Amino acid sequence: MRIGLFATCLGDTLFPEAVKSTAVLLARLGHDVVFPPEQTCCGQMHVNTGYQREPVPLVRGFAEQFGDPSIEAVVMPSGSCAGSVRHQHEIVAERYGDAVLRSGVAAVKAKTYELSEFLVDVLDVTRVGAYFPHRVTYHPTCHSLRMLRVGDKPLRLLRAVEGIDLVELPEADACCGFGGTFAVKNGETSSAMLQDKMRHVTGTGADVCTAGDASCLMHIGGGLSRIKAGTRTLHLAQILASTRTAPYALTEAAR
């Protein structure tokens, strides 16, 4: 299958290893991964903040970059960005776009997936050859859980990882408090939500807290590092890309 990889803003600027791991994983499974070079932000942050007309150029650019018929699927290591493409782009196109944009958005929407749902629902795999001999807990992000409804797909993939010690996260479905600009506009509430999430994460004794969104991992990881918790955050793609022959090095220096 020819797969178009969308990096996302945070992946491009702060978490490139998650994007690289997604490409490595998909290629290891036998697929042709392409990276449209002119891709930009999907426009999620604009829509979430109430600006729906402004991201029209971004939505149009996304439809043009990934609308190539030879690209059979668009995959991204982000539930929130996949949710934006599948839900918000249509709203923007209907309200402020033209017929060409609406058609392009519909075509790309139909083939866009978050990584875990693509692996499980489209490729019908859970065992991807991963090896990660560490204690791990999983945080289900809000957009993947509530907008995409990926359910237990990430957990099914993690359970199939060789060597992993997967432990349940208490109150896992509670928001971590990030929410993009929510964390800026409602700092005290966001911090209180983060404190609850960190308490549950550290209570598991996990070496790693993983998730499918870099934004949540940035928020949780920043909090954990400030309290020197000894638990680090790592994107789901990086765990799934780790193998016996090319294991992810979870060193003390990296925590």
C-alpha positions as CSV (number, residue, x, y, z in Angstrom):
1,M,0.0,0.0,0.0
2,R,1.2,3.5,-0.8
3,I,0.9,5.6,2.4
4,G,1.1,9.4,2.8
5,L,2.7,10.3,6.1
6,F,1.5,13.5,7.8
7,A,4.1,14.7,10.3
8,T,1.9,17.2,12.3
9,C,3.3,20.5,13.7
10,L,4.5,19.1,17.0
11,G,6.0,16.0,15.3
12,D,7.9,18.3,12.9
13,T,9.2,20.7,15.5
14,L,9.4,18.8,18.8
15,F,8.9,15.1,18.3
16,P,10.5,14.1,15.0
17,E,11.4,10.6,16.3
18,A,7.7,9.8,16.6
19,V,7.3,10.7,12.9
20,K,10.4,8.7,11.9
21,S,9.2,5.7,13.9
22,T,5.9,5.8,12.2
23,A,7.6,5.7,8.8
24,V,10.0,2.9,10.0
25,L,7.1,0.8,11.3
26,L,5.0,1.1,8.2
27,A,7.9,0.3,5.9
28,R,8.8,-2.7,8.1
29,L,5.3,-4.0,7.5
30,G,5.9,-3.8,3.8
31,H,4.4,-0.5,2.7
32,D,5.6,2.3,0.6
33,V,5.7,5.5,2.7
34,V,5.7,8.9,1.0
35,F,6.1,12.3,2.5
36,P,4.5,15.2,0.6
37,P,7.1,17.9,1.1
38,E,4.8,20.9,1.0
39,Q,2.6,19.7,3.9
40,T,1.9,22.2,6.7
41,C,-0.4,22.5,9.7
42,C,-3.8,20.9,9.5
43,G,-5.5,23.9,11.0
44,Q,-6.7,22.2,14.1
45,M,-5.4,24.9,16.5
46,H,-7.3,27.6,14.6
47,V,-10.6,25.7,14.6
48,N,-10.3,24.7,18.3
49,T,-9.8,28.4,19.2
50,G,-12.8,29.5,17.2
51,Y,-11.3,30.7,14.0
52,Q,-12.9,28.7,11.2
53,R,-12.4,31.0,8.2
54,E,-8.7,31.5,8.7
55,P,-7.5,27.9,8.2
56,V,-9.2,27.6,4.8
57,P,-5.7,27.8,3.0
58,L,-4.4,25.1,5.4
59,V,-7.3,22.8,4.7
60,R,-7.0,23.4,1.0
61,G,-3.2,22.7,1.1
62,F,-3.8,19.5,3.0
63,A,-6.4,18.3,0.5
64,E,-4.0,19.1,-2.4
65,Q,-1.0,17.5,-0.8
66,F,-2.7,14.2,0.1
67,G,-5.3,14.1,-2.6
68,D,-3.0,12.3,-5.0
69,P,-5.0,9.2,-6.1
70,S,-1.9,7.1,-5.9
71,I,-1.8,7.7,-2.1
72,E,-4.1,5.0,-0.8
73,A,-4.1,6.0,2.9
74,V,-3.0,9.0,4.9
75,V,-1.5,8.1,8.3
76,M,-0.4,10.3,11.2
77,P,0.9,9.7,14.7
78,S,-1.8,11.9,16.2
79,G,-5.4,11.3,17.2
80,S,-6.1,15.0,17.4
81,C,-4.9,15.8,13.9
82,A,-6.6,12.8,12.4
83,G,-9.8,14.0,14.2
84,S,-9.3,17.5,12.7
85,V,-9.0,16.1,9.1
86,R,-11.9,13.8,9.5
87,H,-14.3,16.2,11.2
88,Q,-13.2,19.8,11.3
89,H,-12.0,20.1,7.7
90,E,-15.5,19.2,6.5
91,I,-17.0,22.0,8.7
92,V,-14.5,24.5,7.3
93,A,-15.0,23.5,3.7
94,E,-18.8,23.6,4.0
95,R,-18.9,27.0,5.6
96,Y,-16.1,28.9,3.8
97,G,-14.9,26.7,0.9
98,D,-15.9,26.2,-2.7
99,A,-17.0,23.0,-4.5
100,V,-13.4,22.0,-5.3
101,L,-12.4,22.3,-1.7
102,R,-15.4,20.3,-0.5
103,S,-14.7,17.5,-3.0
104,G,-11.0,17.4,-2.0
105,V,-11.7,17.3,1.7
106,A,-14.2,14.5,1.3
107,A,-11.7,12.4,-0.7
108,V,-8.9,12.8,1.8
109,K,-11.2,12.4,4.8
110,A,-12.2,8.9,3.6
111,K,-8.6,7.6,3.6
112,T,-7.2,9.4,6.7
113,Y,-6.3,7.4,9.8
114,E,-4.6,7.7,13.2
115,L,-1.7,5.2,13.4
116,S,-3.3,2.6,15.8
117,E,-6.6,2.5,13.9
118,F,-4.8,2.1,10.6
119,L,-2.8,-0.8,11.9
120,V,-5.8,-2.6,13.5
121,D,-8.7,-1.7,11.2
122,V,-7.0,-1.4,7.8
123,L,-4.0,-3.7,8.0
124,D,-5.7,-6.1,10.4
125,V,-2.5,-6.5,12.5
126,T,-1.8,-6.2,16.2
127,R,1.6,-8.0,16.4
128,V,4.0,-5.8,14.5
129,G,7.3,-7.4,15.5
130,A,7.9,-4.9,18.4
131,Y,10.2,-5.6,21.4
132,F,10.2,-3.3,24.4
133,P,11.2,-4.9,27.7
134,H,10.0,-2.1,30.0
135,R,7.1,-1.3,32.3
136,V,4.6,0.8,30.4
137,T,1.3,2.5,31.1
138,Y,-1.0,4.0,28.4
139,H,-2.8,7.3,28.4
140,P,-5.7,7.4,25.9
141,T,-5.9,11.0,24.5
142,C,-9.2,12.8,24.4
143,H,-9.5,13.2,20.6
144,S,-8.5,9.6,19.9
145,L,-10.9,8.4,22.6
146,R,-13.9,10.7,22.1
147,M,-13.6,11.9,18.5
148,L,-12.1,9.0,16.6
149,R,-13.3,6.4,19.1
150,V,-10.2,4.2,18.7
151,G,-11.2,2.3,21.8
152,D,-8.7,-0.3,22.9
153,K,-6.8,-0.5,19.6
154,P,-3.6,1.1,21.1
155,L,-3.8,-1.3,24.0
156,R,-4.2,-4.3,21.7
157,L,-1.0,-3.3,19.9
158,L,0.9,-2.8,23.2
159,R,-0.2,-6.1,24.6
160,A,1.3,-7.8,21.6
161,V,4.7,-6.2,22.1
162,E,7.3,-8.7,23.1
163,G,8.9,-8.2,26.6
164,I,6.6,-5.4,27.7
165,D,5.1,-5.1,31.2
166,L,1.9,-3.2,30.5
167,V,0.2,-1.8,33.5
168,E,-3.3,-0.2,33.7
169,L,-3.4,3.6,34.3
170,P,-6.0,4.5,36.9
171,E,-8.7,6.9,35.7
172,A,-7.1,6.6,32.2
173,D,-9.9,8.3,30.3
174,A,-9.5,11.6,32.3
175,C,-8.1,14.4,30.3
176,C,-4.4,15.3,31.1
177,G,-5.3,19.0,31.0
178,F,-3.5,20.1,27.9
179,G,-6.2,20.8,25.3
180,G,-4.0,23.2,23.2
181,T,-4.8,26.8,24.1
182,F,-6.9,25.5,27.0
183,A,-3.7,25.1,29.0
184,V,-2.8,28.7,28.3
185,K,-6.3,30.3,28.8
186,N,-7.1,28.1,31.9
187,G,-3.7,27.6,33.4
188,E,-4.8,26.8,37.0
189,T,-7.4,24.3,35.9
190,S,-5.0,22.7,33.4
191,S,-2.3,22.4,36.1
192,A,-4.8,20.7,38.5
193,M,-5.8,18.2,35.9
194,L,-2.1,17.5,35.1
195,Q,-1.4,16.9,38.8
196,D,-4.1,14.3,38.9
197,K,-2.7,12.6,35.8
198,M,0.9,12.6,37.1
199,R,-0.2,11.1,40.4
200,H,-1.9,8.2,38.6
201,V,1.1,7.7,36.2
202,T,3.7,7.7,38.9
203,G,1.5,5.4,41.0
204,T,1.9,2.7,38.4
205,G,5.6,2.5,38.8
206,A,6.0,2.6,35.0
207,D,9.2,3.4,33.3
208,V,7.2,4.9,30.4
209,C,3.9,6.6,29.9
210,T,2.9,6.3,26.3
211,A,0.1,7.9,24.2
212,G,-0.8,8.5,20.6
213,D,-0.6,12.3,20.7
214,A,2.6,14.2,21.1
215,S,0.7,17.2,22.6
216,C,-0.4,15.2,25.6
217,L,3.0,13.6,26.0
218,M,4.6,17.1,25.9
219,H,2.2,18.2,28.7
220,I,2.5,15.1,30.9
221,G,6.3,14.7,30.2
222,G,6.9,18.3,31.2
223,G,5.2,17.8,34.5
224,L,7.0,14.5,35.2
225,S,10.4,16.0,34.4
226,R,9.8,19.0,36.8
227,I,9.1,16.7,39.7
228,K,11.9,14.3,38.6
229,A,9.5,11.4,38.6
230,G,11.8,8.9,36.9
231,T,9.0,8.1,34.4
232,R,9.4,9.4,30.9
233,T,7.0,9.8,28.0
234,L,7.3,8.1,24.7
235,H,5.0,8.0,21.7
236,L,3.2,4.8,20.8
237,A,4.9,4.7,17.4
238,Q,8.4,4.6,19.0
239,I,7.5,1.6,21.1
240,L,6.0,-0.2,18.1
241,A,9.1,0.6,16.0
242,S,11.4,-0.9,18.6
243,T,12.7,-4.4,17.8
244,R,15.2,-6.9,19.1
245,T,17.6,-6.0,16.4
246,A,17.0,-2.3,16.7
247,P,15.7,-1.7,20.3
248,Y,14.8,1.7,21.6
249,A,17.5,2.7,24.2
250,L,15.6,3.7,27.3
251,T,18.7,5.0,29.3
252,E,18.7,6.9,32.5
253,A,20.1,9.9,30.6
254,A,17.1,10.0,28.3
255,R,14.6,10.2,31.2
